[in-house]
Amino acid sequence: GCSAVRARGDTSGWVLALEGSGHCSPVSHESRLPPARPRGEGGRVRPTSLPEVDYGATSVRPTFASLPPEVQVACGDAVGSAVVSASPPVGSGFTGAFAGLLHLADGRRVFAKAAGPRMPHVVRGLAAEERILPLIAHLRCPSRLAGAAEVSTADGPWRVLVLDAIDGRQPGAPWSSADADAAATACLEVAAVPSGVAAAVATGTLASDLGGDVEALEALEATAGGTRAWPSDLPPLDGKCLADLAALGLRAERALEGESLVHADTRPDNLLIEPAGTARIVDWNHATLGAPWVDLVALWPLMRHHGVGVHRFAGAPALDGVPEEDIDAFLAILVGYLLCDLDAPPPPGCTPALRRHQLLIAGASTALLTQRRGWVQRAPG
């Protein structure tokens, strides 16, 4: 689908079986917190008009019955049991491709995704996920691949991906401390994957694809230089803050270097909280190599926006020894990336909610940076 980070229009992306080996147990960081407040906590943060995004209602998808008959049959054939009924498609995600729960003749429930030639970026994503999931099947938190198929139709080729159903709910509506800890545990499990496995999974690097993104760096430079307007919906920054933001962006490529596995799309609708309180991570098509702390830190802006203190993660192993400037550099390049095409129509195959998500994360990331760096915002208008 359309990545949480690669949201500006290039949906090729870098950056959704209940059993499995390993264990994602809830983690409590409270006992490991330093007594000091985070840097810049006293900085003034003015209210903004950021949109709230209901991540369970960001897409309008086709029903299972509306799919080509060959695709419907393939969903059952891929897992060795016919489909007897289908639940309404999910409303999460930012594409119009099919995604929904299916009930099989043998009593199983599976989650199927399918896309055809009108959504080539989704087809590529399904192919990537089909390749990746078996390589990380030993982890507790990823989705479990149940089957896959390529289907010829009168429309052209379709791709089908079938996953074990996960009993769970989306976090982030709003974020709670318990859900934040569960998500952090899942992110840390991914970060601890051996480098050999990570290298087999990934086809790119975060440092190059995000940290070295020319358009994102140019957007930050232009706002600092006054040749590009800072969006009025974002927390207002003065020239000195914008210059600091641009300088941080230049640090991002080096800051994001690493050999760890990075999911690169840890937004709320790519996470599910199980009844036991553990978190699962879905939609693995953007997996890449990078710094081990990125997936966790990518969750911080929205968590903080919802009132969860992200300093609770100060003792996370993936953050051990990480310079604060590196974290700020990631947040800065994320803001620059999301500024690109912010006012443009969504790319083909993506829904209008993508731009609302983009604005929300850009604004929440700016607000987090304002707090962390002690920036004093200029008055709006």
Residue pairs with C-beta under 8 A, 6 or more apart in sequence:
1 11
1 16
1 93
1 94
1 95
1 97
1 122
1 125
1 283
1 285
2 11
2 13
2 93
2 94
2 95
2 121
2 346
2 347
2 349
2 350
2 354
3 11
3 13
3 14
3 15
3 264
3 265
3 286
4 15
4 265
4 266
4 267
4 270
4 298
4 357
4 361
5 14
5 15
5 210
5 264
5 265
5 286
5 298
5 334
5 337
5 338
6 12
6 13
6 14
6 15
6 286
6 337
7 94
7 337
7 338
7 354
7 355
7 357
7 358
7 361
8 215
8 337
8 338
8 340
8 341
8 342
8 344
8 358
9 340
9 341
9 344
9 346
9 347
10 347
11 121
11 347
11 349
11 350
12 121
12 124
13 121
13 125
13 265
13 285
13 286
14 204
14 206
14 209
14 210
14 264
14 286
14 288
15 206
15 209
15 210
15 264
15 265
15 286
15 288
16 92
16 93
16 99
16 143
16 269
16 270
16 282
16 283
17 144
17 146
17 163
17 164
18 164
18 165
18 166
18 167
18 274
20 137
20 138
20 139
20 140
20 144
21 138
21 139
21 140
22 138
22 139
22 140
22 141
22 189
23 140
24 140
24 141
24 182
24 185
24 186
24 189
24 278
24 279
24 280
25 185
25 278
26 178
26 181
26 182
26 185
26 277
26 278
27 181
27 182
27 184
27 185
27 188
28 181
29 181
29 184
29 312
29 313
29 314
29 315
29 316
30 312
32 314
32 315
33 311
33 312
33 314
33 315
34 314
37 311
38 310
38 311
38 371
38 372
39 324
39 372
39 373
39 374
40 370
40 371
40 372
40 373
40 374
40 375
41 371
42 374
43 370
43 371
43 373
43 374
43 375
43 376
44 376
44 377
45 235
45 367
45 370
45 371
45 377
46 235
46 236
46 377
46 379
46 380
48 233
48 234
48 235
48 363
48 367
49 233
50 233
50 234
50 305
50 359
50 360
50 363
50 364
51 233
51 356
51 359
51 360
52 360
53 353
53 356
53 357
53 360
54 173
55 92
55 170
55 172
55 173
55 267
55 268
55 269
55 357
56 90
56 91
56 92
56 170
56 173
56 269
57 91
57 92
57 353
58 91
58 92
58 93
58 94
58 269
58 351
58 353
58 354
58 357
59 90
59 91
59 92
59 93
59 94
59 95
59 96
59 351
59 353
60 91
60 96
60 351
61 89
61 90
61 91
61 93
61 95
61 96
61 97
61 98
61 99
61 100
62 89
62 96
62 97
62 98
63 86
63 88
63 89
63 98
63 100
64 72
64 75
64 83
64 86
64 89
64 98
64 100
64 102
64 112
65 72
65 86
67 98
67 114
68 116
68 151
68 153
68 154
68 155
68 158
70 151
70 152
70 153
70 158
71 114
71 116
71 151
71 153
71 158
71 160
72 83
74 149
74 151
74 158
74 160
75 83
75 102
75 110
75 112
75 114
75 149
75 160
75 162
76 82
76 83
76 102
76 104
76 105
77 149
78 146
78 147
78 148
78 149
78 160
78 162
79 104
79 108
79 110
79 146
79 147
79 162
80 106
80 147
81 104
81 105
81 106
81 108
82 104
82 105
83 102
83 103
83 104
83 105
84 103
84 104
84 105
85 102
85 103
86 100
86 101
86 102
86 103
87 100
87 101
87 102
87 103
88 100
89 98
89 99
89 100
90 99
90 100
90 101
92 99
92 170
92 269
93 99
93 269
93 283
94 346
94 350
94 351
94 353
94 354
94 357
95 115
95 119
95 121
95 122
95 349
95 350
95 351
96 119
96 349
96 350
96 351
97 113
97 114
97 115
97 119
97 122
97 349
98 112
98 113
98 114
98 115
99 111
99 112
99 113
99 114
100 111
100 112
101 109
101 110
101 111
101 112
101 165
102 109
102 110
102 111
102 112
102 162
103 109
104 110
108 165
109 165
110 146
110 162
110 163
110 164
110 165
111 143
111 162
111 163
111 164
111 165
111 166
112 160
112 161
112 162
112 163
113 122
113 126
113 160
113 161
113 162
113 163
114 126
114 158
114 159
114 160
114 161
115 122
115 123
115 126
115 158
115 159
116 123
116 153
116 155
116 156
116 157
116 158
116 159
117 123
117 155
117 156
117 157
117 158
118 155
118 349
119 348
119 349
121 347
121 349
122 349
123 157
123 158
123 159
124 285
125 283
125 285
125 286
126 148
126 159
126 160
126 161
126 285
127 159
128 203
128 284
128 285
128 286
128 287
129 143
129 145
129 161
129 283
129 284
129 285
130 145
130 148
130 159
130 161
132 201
132 284
132 285
132 287
133 142
133 143
133 144
133 145
133 163
133 284
134 145
135 197
135 200
135 201
136 142
136 193
136 197
136 201
136 261
136 284
137 144
137 145
139 189
139 190
139 193
140 186
140 189
140 278
141 186
141 189
141 190
141 278
141 279
141 280
141 281
142 190
142 280
142 281
142 282
142 284
143 163
143 164
143 166
143 280
143 281
143 282
143 283
143 284
144 163
144 164
145 161
145 162
145 163
145 164
146 162
146 163
146 164
147 162
148 159
148 160
148 161
148 162
149 159
149 160
150 157
150 158
150 159
150 160
151 157
151 158
151 159
151 160
152 158
163 282
166 272
166 274
166 280
166 282
167 274
167 275
168 272
168 273
168 274
168 275
168 280
169 272
169 273
170 268
170 269
170 271
170 272
170 273
171 179
171 180
171 182
171 183
171 268
171 271
171 273
171 279
172 179
172 267
172 268
172 271
172 302
172 306
173 268
174 306
174 307
175 268
175 302
175 303
175 306
175 307
175 308
176 308
177 308
177 312
178 277
179 273
179 279
180 299
180 303
180 308
180 312
181 312
182 273
182 277
182 278
182 279
183 266
183 271
183 273
183 279
183 299
184 296
184 299
184 313
184 316
185 278
185 279
186 271
186 278
186 279
186 280
186 281
187 263
187 266
187 281
187 295
187 296
187 299
187 318
188 296
188 316
188 317
188 318
190 261
190 262
190 263
190 281
190 295
191 260
191 261
191 262
191 292
191 293
191 295
191 296
191 317
191 318
192 292
192 317
192 318
193 201
193 260
193 261
195 259
195 260
197 261
198 259
198 260
198 261
198 289
199 259
199 289
201 261
201 287
202 261
202 262
202 287
202 288
202 289
203 288
204 288
204 289
205 256
205 257
205 288
205 289
205 290
206 256
206 258
206 262
206 264
206 288
206 289
206 290
206 291
206 294
207 252
207 253
207 254
207 256
207 257
207 258
207 290
208 253
209 288
210 216
210 252
210 256
210 333
210 334
210 337
211 252
211 253
211 254
211 255
211 256
211 257
211 329
211 333
212 252
212 253
213 333
213 336
213 337
215 337
215 340
216 249
216 333
216 336
216 337
216 339
216 340
217 246
217 249
217 250
217 333
217 336
219 228
219 336
219 337
219 339
219 340
220 242
220 245
220 246
220 249
220 332
220 333
220 335
220 336
220 339
221 246
221 249
222 228
223 229
223 230
223 242
223 245
223 246
223 339
224 239
224 242
224 243
224 245
224 246
226 239
230 236
230 237
230 242
231 339
231 342
231 359
231 362
232 380
233 359
233 363
234 359
234 362
234 363
234 366
235 363
235 366
235 367
235 370
235 377
236 377
236 378
236 379
236 380
237 245
237 366
237 370
237 375
237 377
237 378
238 376
238 377
238 378
241 370
241 373
241 375
241 376
241 377
244 373
244 375
245 332
245 335
245 336
245 369
246 332
246 336
248 325
248 328
248 329
248 331
248 332
248 333
248 369
249 329
249 332
249 333
249 336
251 325
251 326
251 329
251 332
252 329
252 330
252 332
252 333
255 291
255 323
255 325
255 326
255 327
255 329
255 330
256 290
256 291
256 294
256 326
256 329
256 330
256 333
257 290
257 291
258 289
258 290
258 291
258 292
259 289
260 289
260 290
260 291
260 292
260 318
261 287
261 289
262 287
262 288
262 289
262 290
262 291
262 292
262 294
262 295
263 270
263 281
263 284
263 286
263 287
263 295
264 286
264 287
264 288
264 290
264 294
264 295
264 298
265 283
265 286
266 281
266 295
266 296
266 298
266 299
267 302
267 357
267 361
268 302
270 281
270 282
270 283
271 279
271 280
271 281
271 282
272 279
272 280
272 282
273 279
273 280
274 280
291 322
291 326
291 330
292 318
293 316
293 318
293 319
293 322
293 327
294 330
296 313
296 316
296 318
296 319
297 327
297 330
297 331
298 330
298 334
300 310
300 313
300 368
301 331
301 361
301 364
301 365
301 367
301 368
302 360
302 361
302 364
303 310
304 310
304 364
304 367
304 368
304 371
305 360
305 364
305 367
310 368
313 319
319 327
324 372
327 372
328 369
328 372
328 373
331 365
331 368
331 369
331 372
332 369
334 361
334 362
334 365
335 362
335 365
335 366
335 369
338 358
338 359
338 361
338 362
338 365
339 362
342 355
342 358
342 359
342 362
343 355
344 355
346 352
346 354
346 355
347 354
369 375
370 377
